Structures are given as structure tokens and as C-alpha cells.
């Protein structure tokens, strides 16, 4: 999937939702958004502040999940 598409969808989500931080409800909302938009399934362990706590970390996480062979999934510029 095109990194620019990922960045735009995360940016779109960020307009209606602030960074999740460690808020469990916000993390769950971010996870549902990612699963719906990008068609990936997240494990309970993946739904955490490290992966979804900020829009930037969510973008990196999605790119990594979509491109598992790419150990250095970079954020789209």
C-alpha cells in the first residue's frame, strides 16, 4: 500500500481524534479505525501506546504491518 495513502488516512483520523496516549478507549478507537481502513487485524498486545499512542506512531505501525519485510518502514513525507 502506498505510504502517502496511509499518511492521508491517518491525517484524516487525526482531524477528529487527538493523540490516544494511554487512554484505553482512544486506543481502541484508533485500532478499530486502522482495522477498518487498512484491512489489518491487530492483536491485543499491538493495541498499546507505543504503537497507537500518537498519529505518527500509528502511521509507522501501519506501514510496518502492511510491509512486514521492510524492517525500516519510514513515515511518508
mmCIF file of the N, C-alpha and C atoms, coordinates in Angstrom:
data_MODEL
# 
_entry.id   MODEL 
# 
loop_
_atom_site.group_PDB 
_atom_site.id 
_atom_site.type_symbol 
_atom_site.label_atom_id 
_atom_site.label_alt_id 
_atom_site.label_comp_id 
_atom_site.label_asym_id 
_atom_site.label_entity_id 
_atom_site.label_seq_id 
_atom_site.pdbx_PDB_ins_code 
_atom_site.Cartn_x 
_atom_site.Cartn_y 
_atom_site.Cartn_z 
_atom_site.occupancy 
_atom_site.B_iso_or_equiv 
_atom_site.pdbx_formal_charge 
_atom_site.auth_seq_id 
_atom_site.auth_comp_id 
_atom_site.auth_asym_id 
_atom_site.auth_atom_id 
_atom_site.pdbx_PDB_model_num 
ATOM 1   N N  . UNK A 1 1  ? 0.854   -1.171 0.000  1.00 0.00 ? 1  UNK A N  1 
ATOM 2   C CA . UNK A 1 1  ? 0.000   0.000  0.000  1.00 0.00 ? 1  UNK A CA 1 
ATOM 3   C C  . UNK A 1 1  ? 0.900   1.235  0.000  1.00 0.00 ? 1  UNK A C  1 
ATOM 4   N N  . UNK A 1 2  ? 0.457   2.240  -0.703 1.00 0.00 ? 2  UNK A N  1 
ATOM 5   C CA . UNK A 1 2  ? 1.218   3.470  -0.844 1.00 0.00 ? 2  UNK A CA 1 
ATOM 6   C C  . UNK A 1 2  ? 1.338   4.201  0.502  1.00 0.00 ? 2  UNK A C  1 
ATOM 7   N N  . UNK A 1 3  ? 2.570   4.510  0.925  1.00 0.00 ? 3  UNK A N  1 
ATOM 8   C CA . UNK A 1 3  ? 2.757   5.225  2.194  1.00 0.00 ? 3  UNK A CA 1 
ATOM 9   C C  . UNK A 1 3  ? 2.018   6.561  2.249  1.00 0.00 ? 3  UNK A C  1 
ATOM 10  N N  . UNK A 1 4  ? 1.864   7.221  1.106  1.00 0.00 ? 4  UNK A N  1 
ATOM 11  C CA . UNK A 1 4  ? 1.145   8.503  1.094  1.00 0.00 ? 4  UNK A CA 1 
ATOM 12  C C  . UNK A 1 4  ? -0.333  8.297  1.426  1.00 0.00 ? 4  UNK A C  1 
ATOM 13  N N  . UNK A 1 5  ? -0.900  7.175  0.959  1.00 0.00 ? 5  UNK A N  1 
ATOM 14  C CA . UNK A 1 5  ? -2.289  6.852  1.287  1.00 0.00 ? 5  UNK A CA 1 
ATOM 15  C C  . UNK A 1 5  ? -2.434  6.644  2.795  1.00 0.00 ? 5  UNK A C  1 
ATOM 16  N N  . UNK A 1 6  ? -1.492  5.915  3.372  1.00 0.00 ? 6  UNK A N  1 
ATOM 17  C CA . UNK A 1 6  ? -1.515  5.666  4.822  1.00 0.00 ? 6  UNK A CA 1 
ATOM 18  C C  . UNK A 1 6  ? -1.450  6.990  5.568  1.00 0.00 ? 6  UNK A C  1 
ATOM 19  N N  . UNK A 1 7  ? -0.516  7.848  5.171  1.00 0.00 ? 7  UNK A N  1 
ATOM 20  C CA . UNK A 1 7  ? -0.354  9.143  5.832  1.00 0.00 ? 7  UNK A CA 1 
ATOM 21  C C  . UNK A 1 7  ? -1.644  9.970  5.743  1.00 0.00 ? 7  UNK A C  1 
ATOM 22  N N  . UNK A 1 8  ? -2.271  10.004 4.566  1.00 0.00 ? 8  UNK A N  1 
ATOM 23  C CA . UNK A 1 8  ? -3.502  10.784 4.397  1.00 0.00 ? 8  UNK A CA 1 
ATOM 24  C C  . UNK A 1 8  ? -4.643  10.253 5.254  1.00 0.00 ? 8  UNK A C  1 
ATOM 25  N N  . UNK A 1 9  ? -4.802  8.938  5.325  1.00 0.00 ? 9  UNK A N  1 
ATOM 26  C CA . UNK A 1 9  ? -5.883  8.386  6.136  1.00 0.00 ? 9  UNK A CA 1 
ATOM 27  C C  . UNK A 1 9  ? -5.641  8.647  7.622  1.00 0.00 ? 9  UNK A C  1 
ATOM 28  N N  . UNK A 1 10 ? -4.394  8.501  8.080  1.00 0.00 ? 10 UNK A N  1 
ATOM 29  C CA . UNK A 1 10 ? -4.083  8.797  9.492  1.00 0.00 ? 10 UNK A CA 1 
ATOM 30  C C  . UNK A 1 10 ? -4.316  10.281 9.770  1.00 0.00 ? 10 UNK A C  1 
ATOM 31  N N  . UNK A 1 11 ? -3.932  11.128 8.826  1.00 0.00 ? 11 UNK A N  1 
ATOM 32  C CA . UNK A 1 11 ? -4.138  12.571 8.971  1.00 0.00 ? 11 UNK A CA 1 
ATOM 33  C C  . UNK A 1 11 ? -5.641  12.875 9.064  1.00 0.00 ? 11 UNK A C  1 
ATOM 34  N N  . UNK A 1 12 ? -6.429  12.204 8.235  1.00 0.00 ? 12 UNK A N  1 
ATOM 35  C CA . UNK A 1 12 ? -7.882  12.357 8.253  1.00 0.00 ? 12 UNK A CA 1 
ATOM 36  C C  . UNK A 1 12 ? -8.439  11.979 9.629  1.00 0.00 ? 12 UNK A C  1 
ATOM 37  N N  . UNK A 1 13 ? -7.964  10.874 10.175 1.00 0.00 ? 13 UNK A N  1 
ATOM 38  C CA . UNK A 1 13 ? -8.391  10.426 11.503 1.00 0.00 ? 13 UNK A CA 1 
ATOM 39  C C  . UNK A 1 13 ? -7.969  11.429 12.576 1.00 0.00 ? 13 UNK A C  1 
ATOM 40  N N  . UNK A 1 14 ? -6.788  12.013 12.418 1.00 0.00 ? 14 UNK A N  1 
ATOM 41  C CA . UNK A 1 14 ? -6.283  12.946 13.429 1.00 0.00 ? 14 UNK A CA 1 
ATOM 42  C C  . UNK A 1 14 ? -7.112  14.222 13.505 1.00 0.00 ? 14 UNK A C  1 
ATOM 43  N N  . UNK A 1 15 ? -7.852  14.522 12.460 1.00 0.00 ? 15 UNK A N  1 
ATOM 44  C CA . UNK A 1 15 ? -8.710  15.717 12.477 1.00 0.00 ? 15 UNK A CA 1 
ATOM 45  C C  . UNK A 1 15 ? -9.880  15.555 13.444 1.00 0.00 ? 15 UNK A C  1 
ATOM 46  N N  . UNK A 1 16 ? -10.291 14.318 13.674 1.00 0.00 ? 16 UNK A N  1 
ATOM 47  C CA . UNK A 1 16 ? -11.433 14.089 14.560 1.00 0.00 ? 16 UNK A CA 1 
ATOM 48  C C  . UNK A 1 16 ? -11.024 13.472 15.898 1.00 0.00 ? 16 UNK A C  1 
ATOM 49  N N  . UNK A 1 17 ? -9.769  13.073 16.013 1.00 0.00 ? 17 UNK A N  1 
ATOM 50  C CA . UNK A 1 17 ? -9.330  12.414 17.240 1.00 0.00 ? 17 UNK A CA 1 
ATOM 51  C C  . UNK A 1 17 ? -7.942  12.878 17.619 1.00 0.00 ? 17 UNK A C  1 
ATOM 52  N N  . UNK A 1 18 ? -7.792  13.332 18.847 1.00 0.00 ? 18 UNK A N  1 
ATOM 53  C CA . UNK A 1 18 ? -6.472  13.710 19.330 1.00 0.00 ? 18 UNK A CA 1 
ATOM 54  C C  . UNK A 1 18 ? -5.649  12.452 19.568 1.00 0.00 ? 18 UNK A C  1 
ATOM 55  N N  . UNK A 1 19 ? -4.352  12.641 19.838 1.00 0.00 ? 19 UNK A N  1 
ATOM 56  C CA . UNK A 1 19 ? -3.493  11.501 20.150 1.00 0.00 ? 19 UNK A CA 1 
ATOM 57  C C  . UNK A 1 19 ? -4.107  10.681 21.275 1.00 0.00 ? 19 UNK A C  1 
ATOM 58  N N  . UNK A 1 20 ? -4.005  9.370  21.150 1.00 0.00 ? 20 UNK A N  1 
ATOM 59  C CA . UNK A 1 20 ? -4.633  8.472  22.115 1.00 0.00 ? 20 UNK A CA 1 
ATOM 60  C C  . UNK A 1 20 ? -3.894  8.427  23.449 1.00 0.00 ? 20 UNK A C  1 
ATOM 61  N N  . UNK A 1 21 ? -2.567  8.575  23.394 1.00 0.00 ? 21 UNK A N  1 
ATOM 62  C CA . UNK A 1 21 ? -1.795  8.444  24.627 1.00 0.00 ? 21 UNK A CA 1 
ATOM 63  C C  . UNK A 1 21 ? -2.001  7.062  25.205 1.00 0.00 ? 21 UNK A C  1 
ATOM 64  N N  . UNK A 1 22 ? -2.297  6.981  26.497 1.00 0.00 ? 22 UNK A N  1 
ATOM 65  C CA . UNK A 1 22 ? -2.503  5.693  27.151 1.00 0.00 ? 22 UNK A CA 1 
ATOM 66  C C  . UNK A 1 22 ? -3.975  5.475  27.506 1.00 0.00 ? 22 UNK A C  1 
ATOM 67  N N  . UNK A 1 23 ? -4.869  6.273  26.906 1.00 0.00 ? 23 UNK A N  1 
ATOM 68  C CA . UNK A 1 23 ? -6.310  6.158  27.142 1.00 0.00 ? 23 UNK A CA 1 
ATOM 69  C C  . UNK A 1 23 ? -6.841  4.922  26.410 1.00 0.00 ? 23 UNK A C  1 
ATOM 70  N N  . UNK A 1 24 ? -7.326  3.943  27.163 1.00 0.00 ? 24 UNK A N  1 
ATOM 71  C CA . UNK A 1 24 ? -7.756  2.664  26.587 1.00 0.00 ? 24 UNK A CA 1 
ATOM 72  C C  . UNK A 1 24 ? -8.865  2.831  25.550 1.00 0.00 ? 24 UNK A C  1 
ATOM 73  N N  . UNK A 1 25 ? -9.812  3.718  25.804 1.00 0.00 ? 25 UNK A N  1 
ATOM 74  C CA . UNK A 1 25 ? -10.902 3.935  24.856 1.00 0.00 ? 25 UNK A CA 1 
ATOM 75  C C  . UNK A 1 25 ? -10.371 4.529  23.562 1.00 0.00 ? 25 UNK A C  1 
ATOM 76  N N  . UNK A 1 26 ? -9.494  5.517  23.679 1.00 0.00 ? 26 UNK A N  1 
ATOM 77  C CA . UNK A 1 26 ? -8.918  6.148  22.488 1.00 0.00 ? 26 UNK A CA 1 
ATOM 78  C C  . UNK A 1 26 ? -8.059  5.155  21.705 1.00 0.00 ? 26 UNK A C  1 
ATOM 79  N N  . UNK A 1 27 ? -7.321  4.310  22.406 1.00 0.00 ? 27 UNK A N  1 
ATOM 80  C CA . UNK A 1 27 ? -6.513  3.288  21.727 1.00 0.00 ? 27 UNK A CA 1 
ATOM 81  C C  . UNK A 1 27 ? -7.410  2.305  20.976 1.00 0.00 ? 27 UNK A C  1 
ATOM 82  N N  . UNK A 1 28 ? -8.532  1.925  21.589 1.00 0.00 ? 28 UNK A N  1 
ATOM 83  C CA . UNK A 1 28 ? -9.473  1.009  20.939 1.00 0.00 ? 28 UNK A CA 1 
ATOM 84  C C  . UNK A 1 28 ? -10.077 1.657  19.693 1.00 0.00 ? 28 UNK A C  1 
ATOM 85  N N  . UNK A 1 29 ? -10.412 2.946  19.773 1.00 0.00 ? 29 UNK A N  1 
ATOM 86  C CA . UNK A 1 29 ? -10.946 3.661  18.607 1.00 0.00 ? 29 UNK A CA 1 
ATOM 87  C C  . UNK A 1 29 ? -9.917  3.715  17.485 1.00 0.00 ? 29 UNK A C  1 
ATOM 88  N N  . UNK A 1 30 ? -8.676  3.992  17.837 1.00 0.00 ? 30 UNK A N  1 
ATOM 89  C CA . UNK A 1 30 ? -7.610  4.029  16.837 1.00 0.00 ? 30 UNK A CA 1 
ATOM 90  C C  . UNK A 1 30 ? -7.444  2.657  16.194 1.00 0.00 ? 30 UNK A C  1 
ATOM 91  N N  . UNK A 1 31 ? -7.493  1.602  17.001 1.00 0.00 ? 31 UNK A N  1 
ATOM 92  C CA . UNK A 1 31 ? -7.347  0.240  16.484 1.00 0.00 ? 31 UNK A CA 1 
ATOM 93  C C  . UNK A 1 31 ? -8.488  -0.098 15.527 1.00 0.00 ? 31 UNK A C  1 
ATOM 94  N N  . UNK A 1 32 ? -9.710  0.251  15.889 1.00 0.00 ? 32 UNK A N  1 
ATOM 95  C CA . UNK A 1 32 ? -10.862 -0.017 15.021 1.00 0.00 ? 32 UNK A CA 1 
ATOM 96  C C  . UNK A 1 32 ? -10.737 0.742  13.704 1.00 0.00 ? 32 UNK A C  1 
ATOM 97  N N  . UNK A 1 33 ? -10.313 1.979  13.777 1.00 0.00 ? 33 UNK A N  1 
ATOM 98  C CA . UNK A 1 33 ? -10.108 2.784  12.568 1.00 0.00 ? 33 UNK A CA 1 
ATOM 99  C C  . UNK A 1 33 ? -9.079  2.114  11.662 1.00 0.00 ? 33 UNK A C  1 
ATOM 100 N N  . UNK A 1 34 ? -7.958  1.716  12.228 1.00 0.00 ? 34 UNK A N  1 
ATOM 101 C CA . UNK A 1 34 ? -6.886  1.091  11.444 1.00 0.00 ? 34 UNK A CA 1 
ATOM 102 C C  . UNK A 1 34 ? -7.355  -0.226 10.830 1.00 0.00 ? 34 UNK A C  1 
ATOM 103 N N  . UNK A 1 35 ? -8.050  -1.024 11.617 1.00 0.00 ? 35 UNK A N  1 
ATOM 104 C CA . UNK A 1 35 ? -8.547  -2.302 11.088 1.00 0.00 ? 35 UNK A CA 1 
ATOM 105 C C  . UNK A 1 35 ? -9.530  -2.087 9.945  1.00 0.00 ? 35 UNK A C  1 
ATOM 106 N N  . UNK A 1 36 ? -10.436 -1.123 10.108 1.00 0.00 ? 36 UNK A N  1 
ATOM 107 C CA . UNK A 1 36 ? -11.444 -0.859 9.079  1.00 0.00 ? 36 UNK A CA 1 
ATOM 108 C C  . UNK A 1 36 ? -10.838 -0.274 7.811  1.00 0.00 ? 36 UNK A C  1 
ATOM 109 N N  . UNK A 1 37 ? -9.986  0.714  7.961  1.00 0.00 ? 37 UNK A N  1 
ATOM 110 C CA . UNK A 1 37 ? -9.447  1.430  6.806  1.00 0.00 ? 37 UNK A CA 1 
ATOM 111 C C  . UNK A 1 37 ? -8.385  0.631  6.058  1.00 0.00 ? 37 UNK A C  1 
ATOM 112 N N  . UNK A 1 38 ? -7.512  -0.044 6.797  1.00 0.00 ? 38 UNK A N  1 
ATOM 113 C CA . UNK A 1 38 ? -6.378  -0.704 6.160  1.00 0.00 ? 38 UNK A CA 1 
ATOM 114 C C  . UNK A 1 38 ? -6.540  -2.216 6.039  1.00 0.00 ? 38 UNK A C  1 
ATOM 115 N N  . UNK A 1 39 ? -7.628  -2.750 6.589  1.00 0.00 ? 39 UNK A N  1 
ATOM 116 C CA . UNK A 1 39 ? -7.902  -4.171 6.446  1.00 0.00 ? 39 UNK A CA 1 
ATOM 117 C C  . UNK A 1 39 ? -6.907  -5.084 7.132  1.00 0.00 ? 39 UNK A C  1 
ATOM 118 N N  . UNK A 1 40 ? -6.356  -4.612 8.242  1.00 0.00 ? 40 UNK A N  1 
ATOM 119 C CA . UNK A 1 40 ? -5.426  -5.449 9.000  1.00 0.00 ? 40 UNK A CA 1 
ATOM 120 C C  . UNK A 1 40 ? -6.042  -5.760 10.360 1.00 0.00 ? 40 UNK A C  1 
ATOM 121 N N  . UNK A 1 41 ? -5.657  -6.877 10.927 1.00 0.00 ? 41 UNK A N  1 
ATOM 122 C CA . UNK A 1 41 ? -6.159  -7.275 12.238 1.00 0.00 ? 41 UNK A CA 1 
ATOM 123 C C  . UNK A 1 41 ? -5.058  -7.059 13.268 1.00 0.00 ? 41 UNK A C  1 
ATOM 124 N N  . UNK A 1 42 ? -5.415  -6.398 14.348 1.00 0.00 ? 42 UNK A N  1 
ATOM 125 C CA . UNK A 1 42 ? -4.458  -6.133 15.415 1.00 0.00 ? 42 UNK A CA 1 
ATOM 126 C C  . UNK A 1 42 ? -4.688  -7.100 16.571 1.00 0.00 ? 42 UNK A C  1 
ATOM 127 N N  . UNK A 1 43 ? -3.607  -7.534 17.182 1.00 0.00 ? 43 UNK A N  1 
ATOM 128 C CA . UNK A 1 43 ? -3.720  -8.363 18.384 1.00 0.00 ? 43 UNK A CA 1 
ATOM 129 C C  . UNK A 1 43 ? -3.901  -7.439 19.587 1.00 0.00 ? 43 UNK A C  1 
ATOM 130 N N  . UNK A 1 44 ? -4.340  -8.004 20.690 1.00 0.00 ? 44 UNK A N  1 
ATOM 131 C CA . UNK A 1 44 ? -4.490  -7.206 21.910 1.00 0.00 ? 44 UNK A CA 1 
ATOM 132 C C  . UNK A 1 44 ? -3.174  -6.560 22.315 1.00 0.00 ? 44 UNK A C  1 
ATOM 133 N N  . UNK A 1 45 ? -2.065  -7.285 22.148 1.00 0.00 ? 45 UNK A N  1 
ATOM 134 C CA . UNK A 1 45 ? -0.760  -6.748 22.527 1.00 0.00 ? 45 UNK A CA 1 
ATOM 135 C C  . UNK A 1 45 ? -0.337  -5.578 21.642 1.00 0.00 ? 45 UNK A C  1 
ATOM 136 N N  . UNK A 1 46 ? -0.812  -5.552 20.397 1.00 0.00 ? 46 UNK A N  1 
ATOM 137 C CA . UNK A 1 46 ? -0.443  -4.469 19.480 1.00 0.00 ? 46 UNK A CA 1 
ATOM 138 C C  . UNK A 1 46 ? -1.208  -3.184 19.763 1.00 0.00 ? 46 UNK A C  1 
ATOM 139 N N  . UNK A 1 47 ? -2.321  -3.292 20.462 1.00 0.00 ? 47 UNK A N  1 
ATOM 140 C CA . UNK A 1 47 ? -3.134  -2.115 20.784 1.00 0.00 ? 47 UNK A CA 1 
ATOM 141 C C  . UNK A 1 47 ? -2.572  -1.494 22.061 1.00 0.00 ? 47 UNK A C  1 
ATOM 142 N N  . UNK A 1 48 ? -1.567  -0.662 21.867 1.00 0.00 ? 48 UNK A N  1 
ATOM 143 C CA . UNK A 1 48 ? -0.869  -0.063 23.013 1.00 0.00 ? 48 UNK A CA 1 
ATOM 144 C C  . UNK A 1 48 ? -0.372  1.335  22.648 1.00 0.00 ? 48 UNK A C  1 
ATOM 145 N N  . UNK A 1 49 ? 0.037   2.058  23.659 1.00 0.00 ? 49 UNK A N  1 
ATOM 146 C CA . UNK A 1 49 ? 0.509   3.425  23.469 1.00 0.00 ? 49 UNK A CA 1 
ATOM 147 C C  . UNK A 1 49 ? 1.703   3.486  22.518 1.00 0.00 ? 49 UNK A C  1 
ATOM 148 N N  . UNK A 1 50 ? 2.601   2.520  22.609 1.00 0.00 ? 50 UNK A N  1 
ATOM 149 C CA . UNK A 1 50 ? 3.789   2.521  21.757 1.00 0.00 ? 50 UNK A CA 1 
ATOM 150 C C  . UNK A 1 50 ? 3.415   2.505  20.273 1.00 0.00 ? 50 UNK A C  1 
ATOM 151 N N  . UNK A 1 51 ? 2.408   1.714  19.913 1.00 0.00 ? 51 UNK A N  1 
ATOM 152 C CA . UNK A 1 51 ? 2.013   1.579  18.509 1.00 0.00 ? 51 UNK A CA 1 
ATOM 153 C C  . UNK A 1 51 ? 0.980   2.599  18.061 1.00 0.00 ? 51 UNK A C  1 
ATOM 154 N N  . UNK A 1 52 ? 0.068   2.969  18.948 1.00 0.00 ? 52 UNK A N  1 
ATOM 155 C CA . UNK A 1 52 ? -1.074  3.787  18.542 1.00 0.00 ? 52 UNK A CA 1 
ATOM 156 C C  . UNK A 1 52 ? -1.238  5.065  19.351 1.00 0.00 ? 52 UNK A C  1 
ATOM 157 N N  . UNK A 1 53 ? -0.314  5.353  20.225 1.00 0.00 ? 53 UNK A N  1 
ATOM 158 C CA . UNK A 1 53 ? -0.450  6.492  21.133 1.00 0.00 ? 53 UNK A CA 1 
ATOM 159 C C  . UNK A 1 53 ? -0.426  7.852  20.472 1.00 0.00 ? 53 UNK A C  1 
ATOM 160 N N  . UNK A 1 54 ? 0.292   7.976  19.355 1.00 0.00 ? 54 UNK A N  1 
ATOM 161 C CA . UNK A 1 54 ? 0.315   9.228  18.597 1.00 0.00 ? 54 UNK A CA 1 
ATOM 162 C C  . UNK A 1 54 ? 0.003   8.914  17.142 1.00 0.00 ? 54 UNK A C  1 
ATOM 163 N N  . UNK A 1 55 ? -0.364  9.929  16.402 1.00 0.00 ? 55 UNK A N  1 
ATOM 164 C CA . UNK A 1 55 ? -0.654  9.722  14.989 1.00 0.00 ? 55 UNK A CA 1 
ATOM 165 C C  . UNK A 1 55 ? 0.596   9.278  14.234 1.00 0.00 ? 55 UNK A C  1 
ATOM 166 N N  . UNK A 1 56 ? 1.737   9.810  14.627 1.00 0.00 ? 56 UNK A N  1 
ATOM 167 C CA . UNK A 1 56 ? 2.993   9.432  13.981 1.00 0.00 ? 56 UNK A CA 1 
ATOM 168 C C  . UNK A 1 56 ? 3.338   7.969  14.253 1.00 0.00 ? 56 UNK A C  1 
ATOM 169 N N  . UNK A 1 57 ? 3.164   7.540  15.507 1.00 0.00 ? 57 UNK A N  1 
ATOM 170 C CA . UNK A 1 57 ? 3.468   6.145  15.833 1.00 0.00 ? 57 UNK A CA 1 
ATOM 171 C C  . UNK A 1 57 ? 2.473   5.206  15.148 1.00 0.00 ? 57 UNK A C  1 
ATOM 172 N N  . UNK A 1 58 ? 1.223   5.625  15.026 1.00 0.00 ? 58 UNK A N  1 
ATOM 173 C CA . UNK A 1 58 ? 0.223   4.809  14.337 1.00 0.00 ? 58 UNK A CA 1 
ATOM 174 C C  . UNK A 1 58 ? 0.583   4.662  12.861 1.00 0.00 ? 58 UNK A C  1 
ATOM 175 N N  . UNK A 1 59 ? 1.038   5.740  12.260 1.00 0.00 ? 59 UNK A N  1 
ATOM 176 C CA . UNK A 1 59 ? 1.449   5.692  10.851 1.00 0.00 ? 59 UNK A CA 1 
ATOM 177 C C  . UNK A 1 59 ? 2.603   4.711  10.656 1.00 0.00 ? 59 UNK A C  1 
ATOM 178 N N  . UNK A 1 60 ? 3.622   4.823  11.504 1.00 0.00 ? 60 UNK A N  1 
ATOM 179 C CA . UNK A 1 60 ? 4.767   3.899  11.416 1.00 0.00 ? 60 UNK A CA 1 
ATOM 180 C C  . UNK A 1 60 ? 4.315   2.453  11.618 1.00 0.00 ? 60 UNK A C  1 
ATOM 181 N N  . UNK A 1 61 ? 3.454   2.242  12.593 1.00 0.00 ? 61 UNK A N  1 
ATOM 182 C CA . UNK A 1 61 ? 2.967   0.899  12.897 1.00 0.00 ? 61 UNK A CA 1 
ATOM 183 C C  . UNK A 1 61 ? 2.204   0.310  11.712 1.00 0.00 ? 61 UNK A C  1 
ATOM 184 N N  . UNK A 1 62 ? 1.302   1.098  11.118 1.00 0.00 ? 62 UNK A N  1 
ATOM 185 C CA . UNK A 1 62 ? 0.527   0.614  9.973  1.00 0.00 ? 62 UNK A CA 1 
ATOM 186 C C  . UNK A 1 62 ? 1.451   0.271  8.815  1.00 0.00 ? 62 UNK A C  1 
ATOM 187 N N  . UNK A 1 63 ? 2.399   1.138  8.517  1.00 0.00 ? 63 UNK A N  1 
ATOM 188 C CA . UNK A 1 63 ? 3.332   0.861  7.422  1.00 0.00 ? 63 UNK A CA 1 
ATOM 189 C C  . UNK A 1 63 ? 4.113   -0.423 7.684  1.00 0.00 ? 63 UNK A C  1 
ATOM 190 N N  . UNK A 1 64 ? 4.515   -0.629 8.925  1.00 0.00 ? 64 UNK A N  1 
ATOM 191 C CA . UNK A 1 64 ? 5.251   -1.848 9.281  1.00 0.00 ? 64 UNK A CA 1 
ATOM 192 C C  . UNK A 1 64 ? 4.359   -3.090 9.127  1.00 0.00 ? 64 UNK A C  1 
ATOM 193 N N  . UNK A 1 65 ? 3.098   -2.990 9.563  1.00 0.00 ? 65 UNK A N  1 
ATOM 194 C CA . UNK A 1 65 ? 2.163   -4.116 9.442  1.00 0.00 ? 65 UNK A CA 1 
ATOM 195 C C  . UNK A 1 65 ? 1.864   -4.438 7.977  1.00 0.00 ? 65 UNK A C  1 
ATOM 196 N N  . UNK A 1 66 ? 1.761   -3.409 7.149  1.00 0.00 ? 66 UNK A N  1 
ATOM 197 C CA . UNK A 1 66 ? 1.444   -3.611 5.740  1.00 0.00 ? 66 UNK A CA 1 
ATOM 198 C C  . UNK A 1 66 ? 2.644   -4.106 4.940  1.00 0.00 ? 66 UNK A C  1 
ATOM 199 N N  . UNK A 1 67 ? 3.841   -3.818 5.423  1.00 0.00 ? 67 UNK A N  1 
ATOM 200 C CA . UNK A 1 67 ? 5.077   -4.203 4.737  1.00 0.00 ? 67 UNK A CA 1 
ATOM 201 C C  . UNK A 1 67 ? 5.996   -4.927 5.708  1.00 0.00 ? 67 UNK A C  1 
ATOM 202 N N  . UNK A 1 68 ? 5.616   -6.126 6.164  1.00 0.00 ? 68 UNK A N  1 
ATOM 203 C CA . UNK A 1 68 ? 6.379   -6.814 7.210  1.00 0.00 ? 68 UNK A CA 1 
ATOM 204 C C  . UNK A 1 68 ? 7.825   -7.114 6.839  1.00 0.00 ? 68 UNK A C  1 
ATOM 205 N N  . UNK A 1 69 ? 8.144   -7.219 5.558  1.00 0.00 ? 69 UNK A N  1 
ATOM 206 C CA . UNK A 1 69 ? 9.525   -7.484 5.155  1.00 0.00 ? 69 UNK A CA 1 
ATOM 207 C C  . UNK A 1 69 ? 10.403  -6.262 5.214  1.00 0.00 ? 69 UNK A C  1 
ATOM 208 N N  . UNK A 1 70 ? 9.786   -5.098 5.338  1.00 0.00 ? 70 UNK A N  1 
ATOM 209 C CA . UNK A 1 70 ? 10.516  -3.831 5.367  1.00 0.00 ? 70 UNK A CA 1 
ATOM 210 C C  . UNK A 1 70 ? 10.749  -3.421 6.809  1.00 0.00 ? 70 UNK A C  1 
ATOM 211 N N  . UNK A 1 71 ? 11.892  -3.801 7.358  1.00 0.00 ? 71 UNK A N  1 
ATOM 212 C CA . UNK A 1 71 ? 12.181  -3.533 8.767  1.00 0.00 ? 71 UNK A CA 1 
ATOM 213 C C  . UNK A 1 71 ? 12.305  -2.047 9.077  1.00 0.00 ? 71 UNK A C  1 
ATOM 214 N N  . UNK A 1 72 ? 12.528  -1.252 8.076  1.00 0.00 ? 72 UNK A N  1 
ATOM 215 C CA . UNK A 1 72 ? 12.703  0.185  8.278  1.00 0.00 ? 72 UNK A CA 1 
ATOM 216 C C  . UNK A 1 72 ? 11.559  0.964  7.636  1.00 0.00 ? 72 UNK A C  1 
ATOM 217 N N  . UNK A 1 73 ? 10.344  0.563  7.901  1.00 0.00 ? 73 UNK A N  1 
ATOM 218 C CA . UNK A 1 73 ? 9.192   1.287  7.333  1.00 0.00 ? 73 UNK A CA 1 
ATOM 219 C C  . UNK A 1 73 ? 9.249   2.731  7.804  1.00 0.00 ? 73 UNK A C  1 
ATOM 220 N N  . UNK A 1 74 ? 9.434   3.613  6.852  1.00 0.00 ? 74 UNK A N  1 
ATOM 221 C CA . UNK A 1 74 ? 9.556   5.035  7.171  1.00 0.00 ? 74 UNK A CA 1 
ATOM 222 C C  . UNK A 1 74 ? 8.213   5.720  6.980  1.00 0.00 ? 74 UNK A C  1 
ATOM 223 N N  . UNK A 1 75 ? 8.030   6.782  7.679  1.00 0.00 ? 75 UNK A N  1 
ATOM 224 C CA . UNK A 1 75 ? 6.850   7.595  7.537  1.00 0.00 ? 75 UNK A CA 1 
ATOM 225 C C  . UNK A 1 75 ? 6.882   8.293  6.180  1.00 0.00 ? 75 UNK A C  1 
ATOM 226 N N  . UNK A 1 76 ? 5.725   8.469  5.571  1.00 0.00 ? 76 UNK A N  1 
ATOM 227 C CA . UNK A 1 76 ? 5.644   9.149  4.278  1.00 0.00 ? 76 UNK A CA 1 
ATOM 228 C C  . UNK A 1 76 ? 5.878   10.629 4.479  1.00 0.00 ? 76 UNK A C  1 
ATOM 229 N N  . UNK A 1 77 ? 6.639   11.212 3.622  1.00 0.00 ? 77 UNK A N  1 
ATOM 230 C CA . UNK A 1 77 ? 6.903   12.659 3.713  1.00 0.00 ? 77 UNK A CA 1 
ATOM 231 C C  . UNK A 1 77 ? 5.971   13.412 2.808  1.00 0.00 ? 77 UNK A C  1 
# 
